[in-house]
Amino acid sequence: MKRRHLTLLPVIPALALLGSVYLPFVNAPTLWFGMPSLFVWVSVWVLLITPTLLVVERGWARHRKEGDE
C-alpha cells in the first residue's frame, strides 16, 4: 500500500462519525443490540479508529525502513 493511501485511511472512520446523524438507517428510533442505533454506530467507529491508526503507523514505519519516503 502506498503512503498516500495510508494517509487517507483514517478518513473513513472520520466520515462515518461525522455523517452518522445524516444517515437515515443510523439516526432512526430503532434499537440495535438493545441500544439506540446511533450509540452503537458511533461506538463501533470509535473503537475502529485505533486499529486504523495502527495500520497507518506500521505502514509508515515500513516505508521509512525501506527508504521509500
For each residue, the residues with C-beta under 8 A, 3 or more apart:
1: 5 6 59
2: 5 6
3: 6 7 59 60 63 68
4: 7 8
5: 1 2 8 9
6: 1 2 3 9 55 56 59 60 63
7: 3 4 10 56
8: 4 5 11
9: 5 6 12 52 55 56
10: 7 13 14 49 52 53 56
11: 8 14 15
12: 9 15 16 52
13: 10 16 17 45 46 48 49 52
14: 10 11 17 18
15: 11 12 18 19
16: 12 13 19 20 41 45
17: 13 14 20 42 45 46
18: 14 15
19: 15 16 22 23
20: 16 17 23 26 27 38 41 42 45
21: 26 27 38
22: 19 27
23: 19 20 26 27 41
24: 27 28
25: 28 37
26: 20 21 23 37 38 41
27: 20 21 22 23 24 37 38
28: 24 25 37
29:
30: 36 37
31: 34 35 36 37
32: 35 36 37 40 41
33: 40
34: 31
35: 31 32 39 40
36: 30 31 32 39 40
37: 25 26 27 28 30 31 32 40 41
38: 20 21 26 27 41 42
39: 35 36 42 43
40: 32 33 35 36 37 43 44
41: 16 20 23 26 32 37 38 44 45
42: 17 20 38 39 45 46
43: 39 40 46 47
44: 40 41 47 48
45: 13 16 17 20 41 42 48 49
46: 13 17 42 43 49
47: 43 44 50
48: 13 44 45 51 52
49: 10 13 45 46 52 53
50: 47 53 54
51: 48 54 55
52: 9 10 12 13 48 49 55 56
53: 10 49 50 56 57
54: 50 51 57 58
55: 6 9 51 52 58 59
56: 6 7 9 10 52 53 59 60
57: 53 54 60 61
58: 54 55 61 62
59: 1 3 6 55 56 62 63
60: 3 6 56 57 63 64
61: 57 58 64 65
62: 58 59 65 66
63: 3 6 59 60 66 68 69
64: 60 61 67 68 69
65: 61 62
66: 62 63
67: 64
68: 3 63 64
69: 63 64
